[in-house]
Amino acid sequence: MNAAAFSSLSADHQRLQALVGAWHGEEEVAETQWADGGTATSEVLAEAQFGGLFVVQRYRQRRDGTISFGSHSVFGFDQPNSLVTMHQFDSMGFVPASPATGTWNGVELTLERSSPRGAARVTYSFDTADAYRMRLHFKPAGSSWQDMVSGVYRRVSPSSINGF
């Protein structure tokens, strides 16, 4: 995105650009009803779209050399409600009834979404422009929050992510 287009974005849309880039992650996966616990690696490619108003993110998790999970997310900013939004579709196949919504607290972005299955909360903490941490928690209906996945992601050259 050129500098002129970026400078015309609201400050809230500009903050979304922190997600843009090609990233490699090292993850810890918690034992859940959907997955065995253990380690994973991930590839994340996020691009600014429509002049930076939205960020489209593609994510692939690998375990034992095989893609074990994938998602496609669209981040935006709902100006009337002052909320970051994330519409996500993933390889589990659940269609979200509504987007996750949230806010920034310093360098940390936290988004939550509820469904009949429970609630999900994802937090992105930006340590530097080239590294962030992510934590995903899930709260089954009538239960308490549980860890799902946590990871550290480092910026890589876009050419080093194959197959996206």
C-alpha positions in Angstrom: 0.0 0.0 0.0 1.4 3.4 -0.9 2.1 6.0 1.8 -0.6 8.4 0.6 -3.3 5.7 0.8 -2.1 4.7 4.3 -2.1 8.2 5.6 -5.8 8.7 4.5 -6.9 5.8 6.8 -8.4 6.5 10.2 -6.0 5.8 13.1 -8.0 2.7 14.0 -7.7 1.3 10.4 -3.9 2.1 10.5 -3.6 0.0 13.7 -4.9 -3.0 11.8 -1.8 -2.8 9.5 0.2 -4.4 12.4 -1.2 -7.7 11.3 0.0 -7.3 7.7 2.9 -9.5 6.5 4.1 -13.0 6.2 4.7 -14.7 9.5 6.1 -18.1 10.9 4.8 -19.3 14.2 5.8 -21.8 16.9 2.7 -23.0 18.8 1.6 -24.9 21.8 -1.7 -26.7 21.3 -3.7 -27.6 24.4 -5.4 -31.0 24.7 -9.1 -30.4 23.8 -12.0 -32.2 22.4 -10.9 -31.1 18.9 -7.2 -31.8 19.1 -4.4 -33.6 20.9 -2.0 -31.5 22.8 1.5 -30.8 21.5 3.5 -28.5 19.4 2.8 -27.1 15.9 4.2 -24.6 13.4 2.1 -22.2 11.5 2.3 -19.9 8.4 0.3 -16.7 8.4 -0.1 -14.4 5.4 -2.0 -11.2 6.0 -2.6 -8.5 3.3 -4.2 -5.1 3.4 -7.3 -4.9 1.1 -9.4 -2.1 -0.2 -6.8 0.6 0.5 -6.2 -0.8 4.0 -9.8 -0.7 5.3 -9.6 -4.5 5.8 -6.9 -7.0 6.4 -7.3 -10.5 5.0 -5.4 -13.2 6.9 -4.8 -16.8 5.8 -3.5 -19.2 8.4 -2.2 -22.8 8.2 -1.1 -24.9 11.2 1.1 -27.9 10.7 1.6 -30.9 13.0 3.8 -33.8 12.1 4.4 -32.4 8.6 0.6 -32.2 7.8 -1.7 -29.3 7.7 -3.9 -29.8 10.8 -6.0 -26.6 10.8 -6.6 -23.7 8.5 -8.5 -20.4 8.6 -9.4 -17.4 6.6 -10.1 -14.2 8.5 -11.1 -10.7 7.6 -10.3 -7.9 10.1 -12.0 -4.5 9.9 -12.9 -1.6 12.1 -16.6 -0.8 12.8 -16.4 3.0 13.2 -19.9 3.6 14.6 -19.3 1.2 17.4 -15.5 1.8 17.8 -14.8 -2.0 17.6 -12.3 -4.1 15.7 -14.1 -6.9 13.9 -12.9 -10.3 12.7 -15.0 -12.6 10.4 -13.3 -16.0 10.5 -14.0 -19.2 8.6 -11.9 -22.3 9.3 -11.4 -26.0 8.5 -13.7 -27.0 11.4 -16.5 -25.9 9.2 -18.6 -23.9 11.7 -20.3 -20.9 10.1 -20.1 -17.9 12.5 -23.4 -16.2 13.2 -21.5 -12.9 13.9 -18.0 -11.6 13.8 -15.6 -11.5 16.8 -15.3 -8.0 18.1 -12.9 -6.3 20.4 -10.6 -3.4 21.1 -6.9 -2.5 21.5 -5.4 -2.0 24.9 -1.9 -0.6 24.2 -0.1 -3.1 21.9 -2.7 -5.8 22.6 -5.8 -6.6 20.5 -8.4 -8.8 22.2 -11.4 -10.1 20.2 -14.3 -12.3 21.5 -17.2 -14.1 19.8 -20.0 -16.2 21.2 -22.0 -19.0 19.7 -24.3 -21.8 21.0 -21.2 -23.9 21.5 -19.6 -21.3 23.8 -17.3 -18.3 23.6 -13.9 -17.8 22.0 -11.3 -15.1 22.9 -8.2 -14.4 20.9 -5.5 -12.0 22.0 -2.7 -10.6 19.8 0.2 -9.0 21.6 2.7 -7.1 19.5 6.1 -7.3 21.0 7.8 -5.5 18.1 6.9 -4.6 14.5 8.3 -8.1 13.5 7.0 -10.3 16.4 3.7 -11.0 18.1 2.2 -13.5 20.5 -1.3 -15.0 20.1 -3.4 -16.8 22.6 -6.7 -18.5 21.9 -9.1 -19.5 24.7 -12.5 -21.2 24.5 -15.2 -21.3 27.1 -17.8 -24.1 26.5 -21.4 -23.2 27.3 -21.7 -23.4 31.1 -18.0 -23.9 31.7 -14.8 -21.8 32.3 -12.1 -20.5 30.0 -9.6 -23.0 28.7 -6.4 -22.7 26.7 -6.6 -23.8 23.1 -3.5 -22.5 21.3 -0.7 -20.1 22.0 2.2 -19.1 19.9 5.0 -16.7 19.0 5.0 -15.4 15.4 7.9 -13.8 13.6 7.9 -11.8 10.3 9.5 -13.7 7.4 10.0 -12.9 3.7 6.8 -13.4 1.8 8.7 -15.7 -0.7 9.5 -18.1 2.1 5.8 -19.1 2.6 5.1 -21.7 -0.1 1.7 -22.7 -1.3 -0.3 -19.7 -0.3 
